[in-house]
Amino acid sequence: MFAHAAPQRSRVNRRLVEAARSVPGVELVDLYDTYPDFYIDVAAEQDQLADAGTLVLLHPIQWYGMPALLKEWVDMVLVPGWAYGAGGTALQGKGLWLVTSTGSPAEAYAPGAAHGYPFEAFLPPYRQIAALCGMDWIDPHILHAAHQSSEAALDAHVDAFVARLTALASA
């Protein structure tokens, strides 16, 4: 699940999306391209998720969370009786992997630094989605200071992403 309102401005997420499309067994949904009107085809999304082994949320962190359309997708698709609650077992045992980037360096996520908290402090909503839906939380793949990253660092980040995605897709 890829969510970026302006992918043309993102060198990191754009590279990750291109790489994901080359991995056999991976189906990439670009939310902003698929649903520019924010009208989500819930049945189609749930059908795709039913067949998936892992849900990958690929997006930049924006104001300490997910982009608006991804939040709408979560609200509309991961509903009680399907994703959680009584009879909601559709996602149990599947993986949830956050692949994200930030504009700030890692050291900006600390007490007394620009963001005041460790980056981990901004992950509870994602962890809770996994927990509530009975999914397995997979440690996030994060690139901090995305705008300032060298090409070598970006290459290494993309290579590590592809290796892990390939392993997840073939599991």
Salt bridges, closest charged atoms under 4 A:
ASP75 OD1 - LYS71 NZ 2.58
GLU120 OE2 - ARG127 NH2 2.91
GLU151 OE2 - ARG11 NH2 2.89
GLU151 OE1 - ARG15 NH1 3.71
ASP155 OD1 - ARG15 NH2 2.75
